[in-house]
Amino acid sequence: QVQLVESGGGLVQAGGSLRLSCAVSGSIFSIKFMGWYRQAPEKQRELVATISRPDSTKYADSVKGRFTISRDNAKNTVDLQMNSLKPEDTAVYYCSASALMGVFWGQGTQVTVSS
């Protein structure tokens, strides 16, 4: 099993920045890649960014150049730095781990960007 706990969400004005962090515990050795997803009200959950060994990253077109995903192996965390935030970035953000035994999700953290 893999446990994920997100933190760092909140309310920010458009153009501002937030940094989300995902604390990872459990069977870390079994994780193939990590990702951040988001779900806005009445919309489907969508991929924001992924990171896999050895730190290969991918981003949704809507966040390229604004968001950066990174990992800290010493702290067992995966972070999402979000800059130049827009109202359309408002959503619940989820951390996800794709592991040998399945896909695991955190509880989510709310990000609200005001115009």
Phi and psi restraints in degrees (range 20) as a CNS / XPLOR table:
assign (resid 1 and name C) (resid 2 and name N)
       (resid 2 and name CA) (resid 2 and name C) 1.0 -128.1 20.0 2
assign (resid 2 and name N) (resid 2 and name CA)
       (resid 2 and name C) (resid 3 and name N) 1.0 133.8 20.0 2
assign (resid 2 and name C) (resid 3 and name N)
       (resid 3 and name CA) (resid 3 and name C) 1.0 -111.6 20.0 2
assign (resid 3 and name N) (resid 3 and name CA)
       (resid 3 and name C) (resid 4 and name N) 1.0 137.5 20.0 2
assign (resid 3 and name C) (resid 4 and name N)
       (resid 4 and name CA) (resid 4 and name C) 1.0 -130.5 20.0 2
assign (resid 4 and name N) (resid 4 and name CA)
       (resid 4 and name C) (resid 5 and name N) 1.0 132.5 20.0 2
assign (resid 4 and name C) (resid 5 and name N)
       (resid 5 and name CA) (resid 5 and name C) 1.0 -132.0 20.0 2
assign (resid 5 and name N) (resid 5 and name CA)
       (resid 5 and name C) (resid 6 and name N) 1.0 117.1 20.0 2
assign (resid 5 and name C) (resid 6 and name N)
       (resid 6 and name CA) (resid 6 and name C) 1.0 -89.9 20.0 2
assign (resid 6 and name N) (resid 6 and name CA)
       (resid 6 and name C) (resid 7 and name N) 1.0 153.9 20.0 2
assign (resid 6 and name C) (resid 7 and name N)
       (resid 7 and name CA) (resid 7 and name C) 1.0 -153.7 20.0 2
assign (resid 7 and name N) (resid 7 and name CA)
       (resid 7 and name C) (resid 8 and name N) 1.0 164.4 20.0 2
assign (resid 7 and name C) (resid 8 and name N)
       (resid 8 and name CA) (resid 8 and name C) 1.0 105.2 20.0 2
assign (resid 8 and name N) (resid 8 and name CA)
       (resid 8 and name C) (resid 9 and name N) 1.0 -2.5 20.0 2
assign (resid 8 and name C) (resid 9 and name N)
       (resid 9 and name CA) (resid 9 and name C) 1.0 -71.1 20.0 2
assign (resid 9 and name N) (resid 9 and name CA)
       (resid 9 and name C) (resid 10 and name N) 1.0 174.4 20.0 2
assign (resid 9 and name C) (resid 10 and name N)
       (resid 10 and name CA) (resid 10 and name C) 1.0 161.7 20.0 2
assign (resid 10 and name N) (resid 10 and name CA)
       (resid 10 and name C) (resid 11 and name N) 1.0 -165.1 20.0 2
assign (resid 10 and name C) (resid 11 and name N)
       (resid 11 and name CA) (resid 11 and name C) 1.0 -106.6 20.0 2
assign (resid 11 and name N) (resid 11 and name CA)
       (resid 11 and name C) (resid 12 and name N) 1.0 131.2 20.0 2
assign (resid 11 and name C) (resid 12 and name N)
       (resid 12 and name CA) (resid 12 and name C) 1.0 -143.9 20.0 2
assign (resid 12 and name N) (resid 12 and name CA)
       (resid 12 and name C) (resid 13 and name N) 1.0 151.4 20.0 2
assign (resid 12 and name C) (resid 13 and name N)
       (resid 13 and name CA) (resid 13 and name C) 1.0 -79.2 20.0 2
assign (resid 13 and name N) (resid 13 and name CA)
       (resid 13 and name C) (resid 14 and name N) 1.0 155.8 20.0 2
assign (resid 13 and name C) (resid 14 and name N)
       (resid 14 and name CA) (resid 14 and name C) 1.0 -55.9 20.0 2
assign (resid 14 and name N) (resid 14 and name CA)
       (resid 14 and name C) (resid 15 and name N) 1.0 137.6 20.0 2
assign (resid 14 and name C) (resid 15 and name N)
       (resid 15 and name CA) (resid 15 and name C) 1.0 92.5 20.0 2
assign (resid 15 and name N) (resid 15 and name CA)
       (resid 15 and name C) (resid 16 and name N) 1.0 -11.4 20.0 2
assign (resid 15 and name C) (resid 16 and name N)
       (resid 16 and name CA) (resid 16 and name C) 1.0 -83.9 20.0 2
assign (resid 16 and name N) (resid 16 and name CA)
       (resid 16 and name C) (resid 17 and name N) 1.0 -174.1 20.0 2
assign (resid 16 and name C) (resid 17 and name N)
       (resid 17 and name CA) (resid 17 and name C) 1.0 -131.5 20.0 2
assign (resid 17 and name N) (resid 17 and name CA)
       (resid 17 and name C) (resid 18 and name N) 1.0 152.5 20.0 2
assign (resid 17 and name C) (resid 18 and name N)
       (resid 18 and name CA) (resid 18 and name C) 1.0 -143.9 20.0 2
assign (resid 18 and name N) (resid 18 and name CA)
       (resid 18 and name C) (resid 19 and name N) 1.0 152.7 20.0 2
assign (resid 18 and name C) (resid 19 and name N)
       (resid 19 and name CA) (resid 19 and name C) 1.0 -123.7 20.0 2
assign (resid 19 and name N) (resid 19 and name CA)
       (resid 19 and name C) (resid 20 and name N) 1.0 119.3 20.0 2
assign (resid 19 and name C) (resid 20 and name N)
       (resid 20 and name CA) (resid 20 and name C) 1.0 -95.8 20.0 2
assign (resid 20 and name N) (resid 20 and name CA)
       (resid 20 and name C) (resid 21 and name N) 1.0 146.3 20.0 2
assign (resid 20 and name C) (resid 21 and name N)
       (resid 21 and name CA) (resid 21 and name C) 1.0 -130.2 20.0 2
assign (resid 21 and name N) (resid 21 and name CA)
       (resid 21 and name C) (resid 22 and name N) 1.0 142.1 20.0 2
assign (resid 21 and name C) (resid 22 and name N)
       (resid 22 and name CA) (resid 22 and name C) 1.0 -123.2 20.0 2
assign (resid 22 and name N) (resid 22 and name CA)
       (resid 22 and name C) (resid 23 and name N) 1.0 114.9 20.0 2
assign (resid 22 and name C) (resid 23 and name N)
       (resid 23 and name CA) (resid 23 and name C) 1.0 -87.2 20.0 2
assign (resid 23 and name N) (resid 23 and name CA)
       (resid 23 and name C) (resid 24 and name N) 1.0 126.6 20.0 2
assign (resid 23 and name C) (resid 24 and name N)
       (resid 24 and name CA) (resid 24 and name C) 1.0 -111.0 20.0 2
assign (resid 24 and name N) (resid 24 and name CA)
       (resid 24 and name C) (resid 25 and name N) 1.0 133.7 20.0 2
assign (resid 24 and name C) (resid 25 and name N)
       (resid 25 and name CA) (resid 25 and name C) 1.0 -144.9 20.0 2
assign (resid 25 and name N) (resid 25 and name CA)
       (resid 25 and name C) (resid 26 and name N) 1.0 169.2 20.0 2
assign (resid 25 and name C) (resid 26 and name N)
       (resid 26 and name CA) (resid 26 and name C) 1.0 97.9 20.0 2
assign (resid 26 and name N) (resid 26 and name CA)
       (resid 26 and name C) (resid 27 and name N) 1.0 -139.0 20.0 2
assign (resid 26 and name C) (resid 27 and name N)
       (resid 27 and name CA) (resid 27 and name C) 1.0 -81.4 20.0 2
assign (resid 27 and name N) (resid 27 and name CA)
       (resid 27 and name C) (resid 28 and name N) 1.0 66.4 20.0 2
assign (resid 27 and name C) (resid 28 and name N)
       (resid 28 and name CA) (resid 28 and name C) 1.0 -61.9 20.0 2
assign (resid 28 and name N) (resid 28 and name CA)
       (resid 28 and name C) (resid 29 and name N) 1.0 -34.0 20.0 2
assign (resid 28 and name C) (resid 29 and name N)
       (resid 29 and name CA) (resid 29 and name C) 1.0 -60.7 20.0 2
assign (resid 29 and name N) (resid 29 and name CA)
       (resid 29 and name C) (resid 30 and name N) 1.0 -22.4 20.0 2
assign (resid 29 and name C) (resid 30 and name N)
       (resid 30 and name CA) (resid 30 and name C) 1.0 -88.0 20.0 2
assign (resid 30 and name N) (resid 30 and name CA)
       (resid 30 and name C) (resid 31 and name N) 1.0 -4.5 20.0 2
assign (resid 30 and name C) (resid 31 and name N)
       (resid 31 and name CA) (resid 31 and name C) 1.0 -77.8 20.0 2
assign (resid 31 and name N) (resid 31 and name CA)
       (resid 31 and name C) (resid 32 and name N) 1.0 128.8 20.0 2
assign (resid 31 and name C) (resid 32 and name N)
       (resid 32 and name CA) (resid 32 and name C) 1.0 -89.0 20.0 2
assign (resid 32 and name N) (resid 32 and name CA)
       (resid 32 and name C) (resid 33 and name N) 1.0 -45.9 20.0 2
assign (resid 32 and name C) (resid 33 and name N)
       (resid 33 and name CA) (resid 33 and name C) 1.0 -155.5 20.0 2
assign (resid 33 and name N) (resid 33 and name CA)
       (resid 33 and name C) (resid 34 and name N) 1.0 160.4 20.0 2
assign (resid 33 and name C) (resid 34 and name N)
       (resid 34 and name CA) (resid 34 and name C) 1.0 -117.5 20.0 2
assign (resid 34 and name N) (resid 34 and name CA)
       (resid 34 and name C) (resid 35 and name N) 1.0 155.8 20.0 2
assign (resid 34 and name C) (resid 35 and name N)
       (resid 35 and name CA) (resid 35 and name C) 1.0 -152.4 20.0 2
assign (resid 35 and name N) (resid 35 and name CA)
       (resid 35 and name C) (resid 36 and name N) 1.0 161.7 20.0 2
assign (resid 35 and name C) (resid 36 and name N)
       (resid 36 and name CA) (resid 36 and name C) 1.0 -114.6 20.0 2
assign (resid 36 and name N) (resid 36 and name CA)
       (resid 36 and name C) (resid 37 and name N) 1.0 133.6 20.0 2
assign (resid 36 and name C) (resid 37 and name N)
       (resid 37 and name CA) (resid 37 and name C) 1.0 -125.0 20.0 2
assign (resid 37 and name N) (resid 37 and name CA)
       (resid 37 and name C) (resid 38 and name N) 1.0 165.3 20.0 2
assign (resid 37 and name C) (resid 38 and name N)
       (resid 38 and name CA) (resid 38 and name C) 1.0 -143.9 20.0 2
assign (resid 38 and name N) (resid 38 and name CA)
       (resid 38 and name C) (resid 39 and name N) 1.0 154.0 20.0 2
assign (resid 38 and name C) (resid 39 and name N)
       (resid 39 and name CA) (resid 39 and name C) 1.0 -138.7 20.0 2
assign (resid 39 and name N) (resid 39 and name CA)
       (resid 39 and name C) (resid 40 and name N) 1.0 116.0 20.0 2
assign (resid 39 and name C) (resid 40 and name N)
       (resid 40 and name CA) (resid 40 and name C) 1.0 -88.9 20.0 2
assign (resid 40 and name N) (resid 40 and name CA)
       (resid 40 and name C) (resid 41 and name N) 1.0 160.1 20.0 2
assign (resid 40 and name C) (resid 41 and name N)
       (resid 41 and name CA) (resid 41 and name C) 1.0 -54.4 20.0 2
assign (resid 41 and name N) (resid 41 and name CA)
       (resid 41 and name C) (resid 42 and name N) 1.0 131.4 20.0 2
assign (resid 41 and name C) (resid 42 and name N)
       (resid 42 and name CA) (resid 42 and name C) 1.0 63.3 20.0 2
assign (resid 42 and name N) (resid 42 and name CA)
       (resid 42 and name C) (resid 43 and name N) 1.0 21.1 20.0 2
assign (resid 42 and name C) (resid 43 and name N)
       (resid 43 and name CA) (resid 43 and name C) 1.0 -125.0 20.0 2
assign (resid 43 and name N) (resid 43 and name CA)
       (resid 43 and name C) (resid 44 and name N) 1.0 159.6 20.0 2
assign (resid 43 and name C) (resid 44 and name N)
       (resid 44 and name CA) (resid 44 and name C) 1.0 -76.3 20.0 2
assign (resid 44 and name N) (resid 44 and name CA)
       (resid 44 and name C) (resid 45 and name N) 1.0 154.3 20.0 2
assign (resid 44 and name C) (resid 45 and name N)
       (resid 45 and name CA) (resid 45 and name C) 1.0 -65.7 20.0 2
assign (resid 45 and name N) (resid 45 and name CA)
       (resid 45 and name C) (resid 46 and name N) 1.0 136.6 20.0 2
assign (resid 45 and name C) (resid 46 and name N)
       (resid 46 and name CA) (resid 46 and name C) 1.0 -129.8 20.0 2
assign (resid 46 and name N) (resid 46 and name CA)
       (resid 46 and name C) (resid 47 and name N) 1.0 152.3 20.0 2
assign (resid 46 and name C) (resid 47 and name N)
       (resid 47 and name CA) (resid 47 and name C) 1.0 -72.7 20.0 2
assign (resid 47 and name N) (resid 47 and name CA)
       (resid 47 and name C) (resid 48 and name N) 1.0 136.0 20.0 2
assign (resid 47 and name C) (resid 48 and name N)
       (resid 48 and name CA) (resid 48 and name C) 1.0 -105.0 20.0 2
assign (resid 48 and name N) (resid 48 and name CA)
       (resid 48 and name C) (resid 49 and name N) 1.0 -52.8 20.0 2
assign (resid 48 and name C) (resid 49 and name N)
       (resid 49 and name CA) (resid 49 and name C) 1.0 -161.5 20.0 2
assign (resid 49 and name N) (resid 49 and name CA)
       (resid 49 and name C) (resid 50 and name N) 1.0 151.3 20.0 2
assign (resid 49 and name C) (resid 50 and name N)
       (resid 50 and name CA) (resid 50 and name C) 1.0 -132.3 20.0 2
assign (resid 50 and name N) (resid 50 and name CA)
       (resid 50 and name C) (resid 51 and name N) 1.0 156.5 20.0 2
assign (resid 50 and name C) (resid 51 and name N)
       (resid 51 and name CA) (resid 51 and name C) 1.0 -140.5 20.0 2
assign (resid 51 and name N) (resid 51 and name CA)
       (resid 51 and name C) (resid 52 and name N) 1.0 131.8 20.0 2
assign (resid 51 and name C) (resid 52 and name N)
       (resid 52 and name CA) (resid 52 and name C) 1.0 -132.1 20.0 2
assign (resid 52 and name N) (resid 52 and name CA)
       (resid 52 and name C) (resid 53 and name N) 1.0 166.1 20.0 2
assign (resid 52 and name C) (resid 53 and name N)
       (resid 53 and name CA) (resid 53 and name C) 1.0 -69.0 20.0 2
assign (resid 53 and name N) (resid 53 and name CA)
       (resid 53 and name C) (resid 54 and name N) 1.0 142.5 20.0 2
assign (resid 53 and name C) (resid 54 and name N)
       (resid 54 and name CA) (resid 54 and name C) 1.0 -93.4 20.0 2
assign (resid 54 and name N) (resid 54 and name CA)
       (resid 54 and name C) (resid 55 and name N) 1.0 73.4 20.0 2
assign (resid 54 and name C) (resid 55 and name N)
       (resid 55 and name CA) (resid 55 and name C) 1.0 74.4 20.0 2
assign (resid 55 and name N) (resid 55 and name CA)
       (resid 55 and name C) (resid 56 and name N) 1.0 38.0 20.0 2
assign (resid 55 and name C) (resid 56 and name N)
       (resid 56 and name CA) (resid 56 and name C) 1.0 -81.3 20.0 2
assign (resid 56 and name N) (resid 56 and name CA)
       (resid 56 and name C) (resid 57 and name N) 1.0 130.0 20.0 2
assign (resid 56 and name C) (resid 57 and name N)
       (resid 57 and name CA) (resid 57 and name C) 1.0 -119.5 20.0 2
assign (resid 57 and name N) (resid 57 and name CA)
       (resid 57 and name C) (resid 58 and name N) 1.0 152.0 20.0 2
assign (resid 57 and name C) (resid 58 and name N)
       (resid 58 and name CA) (resid 58 and name C) 1.0 -138.9 20.0 2
assign (resid 58 and name N) (resid 58 and name CA)
       (resid 58 and name C) (resid 59 and name N) 1.0 148.1 20.0 2
assign (resid 58 and name C) (resid 59 and name N)
       (resid 59 and name CA) (resid 59 and name C) 1.0 -134.3 20.0 2
assign (resid 59 and name N) (resid 59 and name CA)
       (resid 59 and name C) (resid 60 and name N) 1.0 149.9 20.0 2
assign (resid 59 and name C) (resid 60 and name N)
       (resid 60 and name CA) (resid 60 and name C) 1.0 -67.0 20.0 2
assign (resid 60 and name N) (resid 60 and name CA)
       (resid 60 and name C) (resid 61 and name N) 1.0 146.7 20.0 2
assign (resid 60 and name C) (resid 61 and name N)
       (resid 61 and name CA) (resid 61 and name C) 1.0 -56.8 20.0 2
assign (resid 61 and name N) (resid 61 and name CA)
       (resid 61 and name C) (resid 62 and name N) 1.0 -33.6 20.0 2
assign (resid 61 and name C) (resid 62 and name N)
       (resid 62 and name CA) (resid 62 and name C) 1.0 -68.6 20.0 2
assign (resid 62 and name N) (resid 62 and name CA)
       (resid 62 and name C) (resid 63 and name N) 1.0 -16.6 20.0 2
assign (resid 62 and name C) (resid 63 and name N)
       (resid 63 and name CA) (resid 63 and name C) 1.0 -118.6 20.0 2
assign (resid 63 and name N) (resid 63 and name CA)
       (resid 63 and name C) (resid 64 and name N) 1.0 -3.9 20.0 2
assign (resid 63 and name C) (resid 64 and name N)
       (resid 64 and name CA) (resid 64 and name C) 1.0 -57.2 20.0 2
assign (resid 64 and name N) (resid 64 and name CA)
       (resid 64 and name C) (resid 65 and name N) 1.0 134.3 20.0 2
assign (resid 64 and name C) (resid 65 and name N)
       (resid 65 and name CA) (resid 65 and name C) 1.0 84.5 20.0 2
assign (resid 65 and name N) (resid 65 and name CA)
       (resid 65 and name C) (resid 66 and name N) 1.0 -10.6 20.0 2
assign (resid 65 and name C) (resid 66 and name N)
       (resid 66 and name CA) (resid 66 and name C) 1.0 -114.9 20.0 2
assign (resid 66 and name N) (resid 66 and name CA)
       (resid 66 and name C) (resid 67 and name N) 1.0 -35.8 20.0 2
assign (resid 66 and name C) (resid 67 and name N)
       (resid 67 and name CA) (resid 67 and name C) 1.0 -109.2 20.0 2
assign (resid 67 and name N) (resid 67 and name CA)
       (resid 67 and name C) (resid 68 and name N) 1.0 148.0 20.0 2
assign (resid 67 and name C) (resid 68 and name N)
       (resid 68 and name CA) (resid 68 and name C) 1.0 -135.3 20.0 2
assign (resid 68 and name N) (resid 68 and name CA)
       (resid 68 and name C) (resid 69 and name N) 1.0 125.6 20.0 2
assign (resid 68 and name C) (resid 69 and name N)
       (resid 69 and name CA) (resid 69 and name C) 1.0 -98.8 20.0 2
assign (resid 69 and name N) (resid 69 and name CA)
       (resid 69 and name C) (resid 70 and name N) 1.0 140.5 20.0 2
assign (resid 69 and name C) (resid 70 and name N)
       (resid 70 and name CA) (resid 70 and name C) 1.0 -149.8 20.0 2
assign (resid 70 and name N) (resid 70 and name CA)
       (resid 70 and name C) (resid 71 and name N) 1.0 163.4 20.0 2
assign (resid 70 and name C) (resid 71 and name N)
       (resid 71 and name CA) (resid 71 and name C) 1.0 -129.1 20.0 2
assign (resid 71 and name N) (resid 71 and name CA)
       (resid 71 and name C) (resid 72 and name N) 1.0 150.6 20.0 2
assign (resid 71 and name C) (resid 72 and name N)
       (resid 72 and name CA) (resid 72 and name C) 1.0 -123.5 20.0 2
assign (resid 72 and name N) (resid 72 and name CA)
       (resid 72 and name C) (resid 73 and name N) 1.0 102.2 20.0 2
assign (resid 72 and name C) (resid 73 and name N)
       (resid 73 and name CA) (resid 73 and name C) 1.0 -67.2 20.0 2
assign (resid 73 and name N) (resid 73 and name CA)
       (resid 73 and name C) (resid 74 and name N) 1.0 -29.4 20.0 2
assign (resid 73 and name C) (resid 74 and name N)
       (resid 74 and name CA) (resid 74 and name C) 1.0 -69.4 20.0 2
assign (resid 74 and name N) (resid 74 and name CA)
       (resid 74 and name C) (resid 75 and name N) 1.0 -35.9 20.0 2
assign (resid 74 and name C) (resid 75 and name N)
       (resid 75 and name CA) (resid 75 and name C) 1.0 -96.6 20.0 2
assign (resid 75 and name N) (resid 75 and name CA)
       (resid 75 and name C) (resid 76 and name N) 1.0 -6.6 20.0 2
assign (resid 75 and name C) (resid 76 and name N)
       (resid 76 and name CA) (resid 76 and name C) 1.0 55.9 20.0 2
assign (resid 76 and name N) (resid 76 and name CA)
       (resid 76 and name C) (resid 77 and name N) 1.0 51.1 20.0 2
assign (resid 76 and name C) (resid 77 and name N)
       (resid 77 and name CA) (resid 77 and name C) 1.0 -129.3 20.0 2
assign (resid 77 and name N) (resid 77 and name CA)
       (resid 77 and name C) (resid 78 and name N) 1.0 153.6 20.0 2
assign (resid 77 and name C) (resid 78 and name N)
       (resid 78 and name CA) (resid 78 and name C) 1.0 -126.4 20.0 2
assign (resid 78 and name N) (resid 78 and name CA)
       (resid 78 and name C) (resid 79 and name N) 1.0 121.7 20.0 2
assign (resid 78 and name C) (resid 79 and name N)
       (resid 79 and name CA) (resid 79 and name C) 1.0 -108.9 20.0 2
assign (resid 79 and name N) (resid 79 and name CA)
       (resid 79 and name C) (resid 80 and name N) 1.0 156.0 20.0 2
assign (resid 79 and name C) (resid 80 and name N)
       (resid 80 and name CA) (resid 80 and name C) 1.0 -129.4 20.0 2
assign (resid 80 and name N) (resid 80 and name CA)
       (resid 80 and name C) (resid 81 and name N) 1.0 107.5 20.0 2
assign (resid 80 and name C) (resid 81 and name N)
       (resid 81 and name CA) (resid 81 and name C) 1.0 -87.0 20.0 2
assign (resid 81 and name N) (resid 81 and name CA)
       (resid 81 and name C) (resid 82 and name N) 1.0 122.9 20.0 2
assign (resid 81 and name C) (resid 82 and name N)
       (resid 82 and name CA) (resid 82 and name C) 1.0 -118.0 20.0 2
assign (resid 82 and name N) (resid 82 and name CA)
       (resid 82 and name C) (resid 83 and name N) 1.0 116.0 20.0 2
assign (resid 82 and name C) (resid 83 and name N)
       (resid 83 and name CA) (resid 83 and name C) 1.0 -115.3 20.0 2
assign (resid 83 and name N) (resid 83 and name CA)
       (resid 83 and name C) (resid 84 and name N) 1.0 163.7 20.0 2
assign (resid 83 and name C) (resid 84 and name N)
       (resid 84 and name CA) (resid 84 and name C) 1.0 49.1 20.0 2
assign (resid 84 and name N) (resid 84 and name CA)
       (resid 84 and name C) (resid 85 and name N) 1.0 49.2 20.0 2
assign (resid 84 and name C) (resid 85 and name N)
       (resid 85 and name CA) (resid 85 and name C) 1.0 -65.8 20.0 2
assign (resid 85 and name N) (resid 85 and name CA)
       (resid 85 and name C) (resid 86 and name N) 1.0 146.4 20.0 2
assign (resid 85 and name C) (resid 86 and name N)
       (resid 86 and name CA) (resid 86 and name C) 1.0 -120.9 20.0 2
assign (resid 86 and name N) (resid 86 and name CA)
       (resid 86 and name C) (resid 87 and name N) 1.0 156.0 20.0 2
assign (resid 86 and name C) (resid 87 and name N)
       (resid 87 and name CA) (resid 87 and name C) 1.0 -54.5 20.0 2
assign (resid 87 and name N) (resid 87 and name CA)
       (resid 87 and name C) (resid 88 and name N) 1.0 -33.4 20.0 2
assign (resid 87 and name C) (resid 88 and name N)
       (resid 88 and name CA) (resid 88 and name C) 1.0 -71.7 20.0 2
assign (resid 88 and name N) (resid 88 and name CA)
       (resid 88 and name C) (resid 89 and name N) 1.0 -5.6 20.0 2
assign (resid 88 and name C) (resid 89 and name N)
       (resid 89 and name CA) (resid 89 and name C) 1.0 -83.1 20.0 2
assign (resid 89 and name N) (resid 89 and name CA)
       (resid 89 and name C) (resid 90 and name N) 1.0 -6.5 20.0 2
assign (resid 89 and name C) (resid 90 and name N)
       (resid 90 and name CA) (resid 90 and name C) 1.0 -60.8 20.0 2
assign (resid 90 and name N) (resid 90 and name CA)
       (resid 90 and name C) (resid 91 and name N) 1.0 124.7 20.0 2
assign (resid 90 and name C) (resid 91 and name N)
       (resid 91 and name CA) (resid 91 and name C) 1.0 -177.6 20.0 2
assign (resid 91 and name N) (resid 91 and name CA)
       (resid 91 and name C) (resid 92 and name N) 1.0 171.4 20.0 2
assign (resid 91 and name C) (resid 92 and name N)
       (resid 92 and name CA) (resid 92 and name C) 1.0 -88.9 20.0 2
assign (resid 92 and name N) (resid 92 and name CA)
       (resid 92 and name C) (resid 93 and name N) 1.0 126.9 20.0 2
assign (resid 92 and name C) (resid 93 and name N)
       (resid 93 and name CA) (resid 93 and name C) 1.0 -102.0 20.0 2
assign (resid 93 and name N) (resid 93 and name CA)
       (resid 93 and name C) (resid 94 and name N) 1.0 131.7 20.0 2
assign (resid 93 and name C) (resid 94 and name N)
       (resid 94 and name CA) (resid 94 and name C) 1.0 -118.5 20.0 2
assign (resid 94 and name N) (resid 94 and name CA)
       (resid 94 and name C) (resid 95 and name N) 1.0 138.5 20.0 2
assign (resid 94 and name C) (resid 95 and name N)
       (resid 95 and name CA) (resid 95 and name C) 1.0 -91.4 20.0 2
assign (resid 95 and name N) (resid 95 and name CA)
       (resid 95 and name C) (resid 96 and name N) 1.0 142.2 20.0 2
assign (resid 95 and name C) (resid 96 and name N)
       (resid 96 and name CA) (resid 96 and name C) 1.0 -137.8 20.0 2
assign (resid 96 and name N) (resid 96 and name CA)
       (resid 96 and name C) (resid 97 and name N) 1.0 145.1 20.0 2
assign (resid 96 and name C) (resid 97 and name N)
       (resid 97 and name CA) (resid 97 and name C) 1.0 -126.6 20.0 2
assign (resid 97 and name N) (resid 97 and name CA)
       (resid 97 and name C) (resid 98 and name N) 1.0 126.0 20.0 2
assign (resid 97 and name C) (resid 98 and name N)
       (resid 98 and name CA) (resid 98 and name C) 1.0 -98.3 20.0 2
assign (resid 98 and name N) (resid 98 and name CA)
       (resid 98 and name C) (resid 99 and name N) 1.0 111.4 20.0 2
assign (resid 98 and name C) (resid 99 and name N)
       (resid 99 and name CA) (resid 99 and name C) 1.0 -120.3 20.0 2
assign (resid 99 and name N) (resid 99 and name CA)
       (resid 99 and name C) (resid 100 and name N) 1.0 174.2 20.0 2
assign (resid 99 and name C) (resid 100 and name N)
       (resid 100 and name CA) (resid 100 and name C) 1.0 -59.6 20.0 2
assign (resid 100 and name N) (resid 100 and name CA)
       (resid 100 and name C) (resid 101 and name N) 1.0 -33.3 20.0 2
assign (resid 100 and name C) (resid 101 and name N)
       (resid 101 and name CA) (resid 101 and name C) 1.0 -96.3 20.0 2
assign (resid 101 and name N) (resid 101 and name CA)
       (resid 101 and name C) (resid 102 and name N) 1.0 4.8 20.0 2
assign (resid 101 and name C) (resid 102 and name N)
       (resid 102 and name CA) (resid 102 and name C) 1.0 140.6 20.0 2
assign (resid 102 and name N) (resid 102 and name CA)
       (resid 102 and name C) (resid 103 and name N) 1.0 -170.4 20.0 2
assign (resid 102 and name C) (resid 103 and name N)
       (resid 103 and name CA) (resid 103 and name C) 1.0 -107.5 20.0 2
assign (resid 103 and name N) (resid 103 and name CA)
       (resid 103 and name C) (resid 104 and name N) 1.0 132.8 20.0 2
assign (resid 103 and name C) (resid 104 and name N)
       (resid 104 and name CA) (resid 104 and name C) 1.0 -118.2 20.0 2
assign (resid 104 and name N) (resid 104 and name CA)
       (resid 104 and name C) (resid 105 and name N) 1.0 149.8 20.0 2
assign (resid 104 and name C) (resid 105 and name N)
       (resid 105 and name CA) (resid 105 and name C) 1.0 -129.6 20.0 2
assign (resid 105 and name N) (resid 105 and name CA)
       (resid 105 and name C) (resid 106 and name N) 1.0 149.4 20.0 2
assign (resid 105 and name C) (resid 106 and name N)
       (resid 106 and name CA) (resid 106 and name C) 1.0 -84.3 20.0 2
assign (resid 106 and name N) (resid 106 and name CA)
       (resid 106 and name C) (resid 107 and name N) 1.0 -178.9 20.0 2
assign (resid 106 and name C) (resid 107 and name N)
       (resid 107 and name CA) (resid 107 and name C) 1.0 -83.0 20.0 2
assign (resid 107 and name N) (resid 107 and name CA)
       (resid 107 and name C) (resid 108 and name N) 1.0 -13.5 20.0 2
assign (resid 107 and name C) (resid 108 and name N)
       (resid 108 and name CA) (resid 108 and name C) 1.0 94.9 20.0 2
assign (resid 108 and name N) (resid 108 and name CA)
       (resid 108 and name C) (resid 109 and name N) 1.0 152.2 20.0 2
assign (resid 108 and name C) (resid 109 and name N)
       (resid 109 and name CA) (resid 109 and name C) 1.0 -137.9 20.0 2
assign (resid 109 and name N) (resid 109 and name CA)
       (resid 109 and name C) (resid 110 and name N) 1.0 135.5 20.0 2
assign (resid 109 and name C) (resid 110 and name N)
       (resid 110 and name CA) (resid 110 and name C) 1.0 -80.6 20.0 2
assign (resid 110 and name N) (resid 110 and name CA)
       (resid 110 and name C) (resid 111 and name N) 1.0 131.8 20.0 2
assign (resid 110 and name C) (resid 111 and name N)
       (resid 111 and name CA) (resid 111 and name C) 1.0 -120.1 20.0 2
assign (resid 111 and name N) (resid 111 and name CA)
       (resid 111 and name C) (resid 112 and name N) 1.0 124.1 20.0 2
assign (resid 111 and name C) (resid 112 and name N)
       (resid 112 and name CA) (resid 112 and name C) 1.0 -124.4 20.0 2
assign (resid 112 and name N) (resid 112 and name CA)
       (resid 112 and name C) (resid 113 and name N) 1.0 123.8 20.0 2
assign (resid 112 and name C) (resid 113 and name N)
       (resid 113 and name CA) (resid 113 and name C) 1.0 -112.8 20.0 2
assign (resid 113 and name N) (resid 113 and name CA)
       (resid 113 and name C) (resid 114 and name N) 1.0 117.6 20.0 2
assign (resid 113 and name C) (resid 114 and name N)
       (resid 114 and name CA) (resid 114 and name C) 1.0 -91.7 20.0 2
assign (resid 114 and name N) (resid 114 and name CA)
       (resid 114 and name C) (resid 115 and name N) 1.0 148.0 20.0 2
